[in-house]
Amino acid sequence: MKILALETSAKAVSAAVTEGGRVLALGFQDTGLTHSRTLMPIVEHILKNAAIPIVHGIPGSILAALTGAIITERVYVVPGAGNLLTEAINKYDNGVIVGVTLFYAVLSVASIILGDILMATVDPRISFTTKDR
């Protein structure tokens, strides 16, 4: 039940983004129907273009799961960093508040960097190297 509370909204958004990416891939990309009658070229073109919005949403999903975990841990009284944070706020324990906030900040930055690296691997237009113009 607790995992369902965390993952339900993220899966709905992921499904909507995936569906939108698939429709865009079918609409704007030559999927290879004229060159081949097999399914694999179609799947490769569709997945290549549909993966970009999916990968783009990964850092946001991670951040939503982190912030949702704070609320879920408090509601279901599950021991964790979110419950620790809310108890520290209620007790005015500034050291724990700063520590848990720093923990969440590091996880947030790590998820954004991970998303950038994944985006560079999926999207050929993004590169971390400098080019002479």
Buried (B, 14 or more C-beta within 10 A) or exposed (E): EEEEBBBEEBEEEBEEBBEEBBEBBBEEBEBBEEEEEEEEBBEEBBEBBBBBBBBBBBBBBBBBBBEBBBEBBBEEEEEEBBBBBBBBEEEEBEEBBEBBEEBBEEBBEEBBEEBBEBBBEBBEEEEEEEEEE
